[in-house]
Amino acid sequence: MPTATYKSGFSPLFGARLRERRLEEGLSLRAAAASIGIFPSHLHRMEVASKRLPTPRVMDKICTTLDLTRAQLFGMACNFIARAQCCATCEAAELRSRTIE
């Protein structure tokens, strides 16, 4: 059965995948949050109840901390059913982050 999506096309499994990757890297919630530059409570909310993509700056820090590429992180965030819609959102976020840099 397909995974449910939120209106944005964002996969509700993103948080679970994020947590799984953090644990694979052997990082505690506090250690990962410190490396990303956010509060542990913010990371915890992303792992258990996130309904939207993190900001481009936070996504970059997550990628660095968890040894992921942006494509891998976006792949975790997008539900396969809504991939076209979600990937358009991801591409827009990517473009905004390049503009900011």
C-alpha positions, -999 to 999 in steps of 0.1 A, spaced: 0 0 0 14 35 -9 26 57 19 4 87 27 17 121 18 10 155 32 -3 182 9 32 192 0 41 157 -13 65 154 16 68 119 29 58 113 65 85 87 66 112 113 63 116 116 101 119 79 105 145 77 77 164 107 92 165 90 126 176 57 111 204 74 93 215 93 124 217 60 143 236 43 115 262 71 119 263 64 156 252 98 166 230 107 196 202 131 192 222 158 211 254 152 191 237 153 158 217 185 167 249 202 179 266 193 146 236 206 126 234 237 147 198 233 160 183 224 193 178 187 201 141 193 204 140 207 169 158 175 155 134 154 176 104 171 161 118 165 126 123 128 134 88 122 148 64 148 134 79 167 105 55 179 79 78 201 58 113 202 45 140 219 67 154 251 55 182 249 29 209 258 55 196 231 79 195 206 50 231 213 41 241 208 78 221 175 79 239 163 48 273 171 62 265 156 96 249 124 82 272 120 53 245 124 27 242 141 -6 213 166 -12 198 141 -37 198 114 -10 183 137 16 156 149 -9 150 112 -18 143 105 19 119 135 20 99 128 -12 71 102 -14 73 82 -46 37 89 -54 42 126 -52 78 127 -63 72 151 -93 55 176 -71 79 172 -42 109 173 -64 98 206 -79 97 219 -43 131 204 -36 145 220 -68 131 253 -58 148 249 -23 180 240 -41 179 270 -63 171 293 -33 201 279 -14 224 285 -43 212 320 -45 219 325 -8 254 311 -11 
